[in-house]
Amino acid sequence: GGGLPATPALPQIWNVVENADIGCTPGGGKDYAGVFTDAGLAFQTNTNLQTPDRTDPECPKPDARRRRSVMLTEKRMDKGG
């Protein structure tokens, strides 16, 4: 018939997630959407939870981290010495 397509079982979904993971970040992501976004996947639920649109197939560049010694020097200068 012309009914709705069958909903995939959870093991099938996680198999797709694992095989498609582009590995942008280690671990589980910063939130529920981060898990999928970092894996390069998108989803949307019937309760309007969804991942943000992604236009770049590459992982986003992380913010440049400042060296701790530079931060300590600046803190000392703020305190006057």
Residue pairs with C-beta under 8 A, 6 or more apart in sequence:
16 41
17 36
17 39
17 41
20 39
20 40
20 41
21 39
21 40
21 41
22 38
22 39
22 40
22 57
22 59
23 38
23 39
23 59
24 37
24 38
24 39
24 40
24 59
24 60
25 34
25 38
25 59
28 34
28 35
29 35
29 36
29 37
29 38
32 49
33 49
33 50
33 51
33 52
36 42
36 43
36 51
37 51
37 52
37 54
38 59
40 54
40 57
41 51
42 50
42 51
42 53
42 54
43 49
43 50
43 51
44 50
44 51
